[in-house]
Amino acid sequence: MTPNNEPNSPHVPNQNGYYADDEISLSELFGKILMHKWYVLVGYALVVTVVTLYTSYQAPVYEASSLLLINNESSSPQLGELIGLQVGNKNVANEIEIIKSRTIALRVADALVDWRIVPGTNEPLSVLRPSAEGVFPTQMDVAQRILASYVDVAPVSRDVDLIRITSKSVIPREAALIADMYADEFTNYSRQQSRRRAAAGVSFLEEQATRFDSVLATAETNILGYAEEQGVVDPQVEAQALLEQVMELEAERYRTEFAIRAAESELETLEGELNRILPGLSRTIGSNEDEQLVAIRQRITQLQLENAEKLSVNPDLLQSPSIDKTYADNLTKLEDFKAQLAALSLAYTDKLVESGTFVLGKDSETAFERLGDLQTTLIEKRIELTGSRARMDVLDRQLVVYRQEINKIPNKSVLLARFQRDMDTSAQLYTTIFQNLQEARIAEESELGYVDIIDKAVVPNEPVSPKVPLNLMLGAVLGGLLGIAGAFVRSAMDNKVARPEDLRQRGYAVLGIIPDMTRIIESEFGGSDLVDVDGRELNTSLATLLSPMSPVAEAYRRFRTNVDFARPDGTEKVLAFTSPEAGEGKTSTSLNLAIANAQLGRRTLFIDADMRRPRSHRYLGLSREPGLVDWLFDPAIRIPRRLQTPIEDLSLLPVGKSVPNPSEILGSKRMHELLAELREEFDLIIIDTPPLLSVSDALVIGPSIDMVILVVSSGETHWKALDAATDMMRDAGVKPSGVILNRFDAKRAYGGYGAGYGNGYGYGYGYGYGYGYGTYADKEMEEIAYKPFKS
């Protein structure tokens, strides 16, 4: 053994913090698991049992789903054409948030309260069950339960406008009912929202129809009264052309006035919708009108009226504009002004955006998309309204001119023509408005919303949870991991010597591994500690004497060989056996080694120096006295021949009588002289000394000892005890020669993993070793087995 401060000394780590050969292979890890396999099995069984009980007590949950399509095309596009409404694209993410809102949940909750029981059964709906205190839930409570535990809404994928509404419940029919109710309520909500704006347009058309009906009635009354009073039938021929021009202008003026009123109504609707979202935004937008846009609109109207006047005189201009240069130039100017108007409108809008007046949502896929669309529509309507008003101004100026011309015609004919013109204009406008009103009503009723139900929910047959196979599989995996973790924790907390490689990793030289004899003693001697052989009671642990062909006896012979290798020149004759603590088998181990050496014909003396608990004489059925103490107290006495045992070449020096001071006697000069005298008479002297941690007897005879062998018991000796014993020997100047691992059980140490676990000493032979293998010839083995005693 090397000094304690050297890297490879026992129980001292090297400079890297590890013991010698402190690496664990996969096979060793597997061996540790098998060694503590009961921890693995208990952990596995515990987790699997808990998971099984948890799964069995879980109520089955069923799942049903409905599928919705978000239609980005209006179901009634003609309604927008009639009254100028615009419908933007629907964002799927926005619609999902609407479905998840309390508004839809409250609608569904209200419908569920009306149902109360599961359709087709008398079982009450689980979502309506009272609380633990017996309080029935309110409509808001039901809505919150649905949102928290019953419904999940998600898009089918990014590339499609499909939404899946999934409902879960412990009742299959309830899951399908809730999913269908959600789909129905959201469809109704979308239809109501779509019809809300359509209803505003229909209301406006109804007001206009009532107004123009009154105007038409007035015009008819005027013309009839005037004709009867004045007796006028037809206007004069010379006033006919002017009257037709005035009629067209006034009809155009009424249409323009109607367009202005429609635009104003639409602006009022848009401003109201914007003010609900962001108060004050419509006033900000309305304060930014551009006078240049108004001027261009007026100029376009003027050119259109001039061309209309020329067409009334010369209709051929419509087919051949080039025959009138002014008409052709006006057409060119009209196109230029229209282009300027489009460019200025776009610049006007961009200017407002850059100034931060509002935020457009052209490419937004967020919840602000609808706000941007409304803002854009509001700007366009204001520009359109400005142009219509400019057109109205131009028409009014033109009418003033034509009326002045008409006033020059005789008043009766003119007045009659005027009344006729008013009636015709009113009749034409009323017919147009009434037709639009009827179409708007039809469009309103045909507005179905923008949501289509693709799939209704189907009542599920199988629950989606608990997933019994998955839960059991996860439980098995977690149980195995927990058991393995427990095995490693138990192995890490185990502070006892168990395996020879553990000793080597701590720097101890292993001279031998002696298997546990429990099974051999039970099978061959019925578990008895003593056996009668030729009238003597021998201890059954003497395997080299009683079971020479057993694996235990072979292990002792290997031990004998290793000891011989440790003293190659044969000068080390005196071997002392000790152990850290009592009960580790040092007496049986040392006595078996003595018998094994005697069987080779070596003159061997076994000295029992354990004066506190002497036992060696009982192993061979001999008397305790006279013995070592007697010869130490009487130097004149020589060791007689009768100290020789019935075993050939083996002599036994028992303890003798009891003494109160064993340490002083063993450390006396007479003891050292006796050992020196015995060296001349024997080939090998084996001394059994007391445990190191109990008394210091083994240390006081150290100067007279050639080799000191520590006996440790597998699974019983603590590492701290072994390290402390080694430190005591080193401090006393005694050099330990090695360690013998006693009572080694491979199955216990390695959990039954393998029979020859790479130890290099053959300790994994197992108890099926049999009697057909040995290091001696059969004849020699028979002599050893059947002639253990001298005749």
Secondary structure as UniProt FT lines:
FT   TURN            4..5
FT   TURN            7..8
FT   TURN            10..11
FT   TURN            15..16
FT   TURN            20..21
FT   HELIX           26..35
FT   HELIX           37..57
FT   STRAND          61..70
FT   HELIX           77..83
FT   HELIX           92..99
FT   HELIX           102..115
FT   TURN            119..120
FT   HELIX           126..128
FT   TURN            132..133
FT   HELIX           139..145
FT   HELIX           146..150
FT   STRAND          151..155
FT   TURN            158..159
FT   STRAND          162..169
FT   HELIX           172..230
FT   HELIX           237..239
FT   HELIX           240..277
FT   TURN            279..280
FT   HELIX           281..286
FT   TURN            287..288
FT   HELIX           291..313
FT   HELIX           315..318
FT   HELIX           321..323
FT   HELIX           325..354
FT   TURN            355..356
FT   TURN            367..368
FT   HELIX           369..406
FT   TURN            407..408
FT   HELIX           411..445
FT   STRAND          451..455
FT   HELIX           468..493
FT   HELIX           500..505
FT   TURN            506..507
FT   STRAND          510..515
FT   HELIX           518..525
FT   TURN            526..527
FT   STRAND          530..533
FT   TURN            534..535
FT   STRAND          536..539
FT   TURN            540..541
FT   HELIX           543..546
FT   TURN            548..549
FT   HELIX           551..566
FT   TURN            568..569
FT   STRAND          574..578
FT   TURN            582..583
FT   HELIX           586..598
FT   TURN            599..601
FT   STRAND          604..608
FT   HELIX           616..619
FT   TURN            620..621
FT   HELIX           628..633
FT   TURN            635..636
FT   HELIX           641..643
FT   TURN            648..649
FT   STRAND          650..653
FT   HELIX           662..666
FT   HELIX           669..679
FT   TURN            680..681
FT   STRAND          684..688
FT   TURN            692..694
FT   HELIX           697..700
FT   HELIX           702..704
FT   STRAND          707..713
FT   TURN            714..716
FT   HELIX           719..731
FT   TURN            732..733
FT   STRAND          736..744
FT   HELIX           746..750
FT   TURN            751..752
FT   TURN            763..764
FT   TURN            767..768
FT   HELIX           778..786
//
